[in-house]
Amino acid sequence: MINHVVLFKLKEYPSEEKSKIRAELKTSLLALKEKISEVKYLEVGENYELDSKSYDLALITHFESIADLDVYRVHPEHMKVVKMVGEVTEARAAVDFNF
């Protein structure tokens, strides 16, 4: 199994707007579980601190293989979320590992 972990740091926004964007991004990420069959597990966590100097959201997904992760990476539904991520984030970090 492959564990794909991604961290997202949102751009600077007023608190109310940041909360809304975080919620929208979380909803979009969670929806991928139902849209992409290669995703075996998906979890999204929000940093408890809204104005953290660290990352704002964490995505954890599991795949049966690297080939399945590669299908996910280019899937049209994932690409829609990637576009949104690019518009609202200033930083992203990812790691993929066998478990």
Beta strands, then each sheet from edge to edge (+ up, - down):
strand 1: 2-10
strand 2: 41-46
strand 3: 57-63
strand 4: 89-98
sheet 1: 2+ 3- 1+ 4-
end
